[in-house]
């Protein structure tokens, strides 16, 4: 799974930033606009990165003996590829939502994207701690 996840994540990050970069390449912007645009592109890229971290830690926790608590994703928990696909779809949906917000207010879009990414980062950290606890409980046996 690790071998497939990294190239797919890089491709998604590239595709997410390509549209923004192409759209802005012909526009003469001020220094403030450049900083805000860079922050938006970083938000788009980190969305995919955080979602792949969530998928990795979810699979790690499930393999350690945990179970998926999300009732929508529970039937897919035995297939790591499905978890990665769902998280890629989620990252794409988040990216489109942030782009939609950015049309009206780019600063708000950055804040929303950062908030969502932070929440999923905490989910990934929690998954990682669950996997470590499950492995520690299984080791003495």
KAHU-V647058 format. One record per pair of residues at least 4 apart in sequence whose C-alpha atoms are under 6 Angstrom apart, sorted by the first residue. I is the first residue (numbers start at 1). GAP is how many residues later the second one is. If there is no record, write none. Layout:
i:gap
I:GAP
I:GAP
This chain:
i:gap
5:4
13:32
14:4
17:24
21:4
29:4
33:4
40:70
42:4
44:51
46:4
47:44
47:70
48:43
50:71
51:36
54:4
54:70
55:29
57:67
57:70
57:71
58:69
61:5
61:66
61:70
62:4
62:5
64:67
64:70
64:71
68:6
70:4
98:11
101:8
102:4
102:7
109:4
110:4
114:4
117:4
